[in-house]
């Protein structure tokens, strides 16, 4: 059972545009939602994370929007740059635990 | 500050063999988690160790096992390898069991022939 569904699977954005990746979860016990960025040949790196008591969190060009009632959250990358080209994973866990359930990933390509 | 170190980075095994992968977490981190990454199944949780104790285990067969040593280094073992075990095995280090912030190594890429 896939508990975290991520879309789209791939995304092409022009430089300077906004990249939007969406995730939906089923387990209402999830209370921690991180996003990871992975470059080829590297392990995932934590980008930004949110807890359900806030609806939005912004760090630089990266923003997480969270909708608890819809059980959905999304990552917005503003002013997308070619260096942002990577695979992005949403994830969820209970109690900020280290047992993460990952979404399927989104391969982002930012065209110059 | 050194990151998470995983060895070996690449290895090739044949069906039926066993393999042991090693992970050294970031200095001071006491939690180690293991994940399997494949194109078909994505990133899946294998197990988590903290203070030499397994805290959680994912939905994998008993052929997959692990352990953590007193210096927080961890190993995972896969016995009786199957073709489907070919994957990137990622180790993640955390300060504690409920910090929510994991630091991943670059992984060990296992190919089973």
Interface residues (C-beta under 8 A of the other chain):
Chain A: X32 X34 X36 X41 X42 X43 X44 X45 X46 X49 X89 X91 X93 X95 X96 X97 X98 X99 X100 X101 X102 X103 X104 X105
Chain B: X4 X31 X33 X35 X42 X43 X44 X45 X48 X55 X56 X58 X90 X92 X94 X97 X98 X99 X100 X101 X102 X103 X104 X105 X106 X107
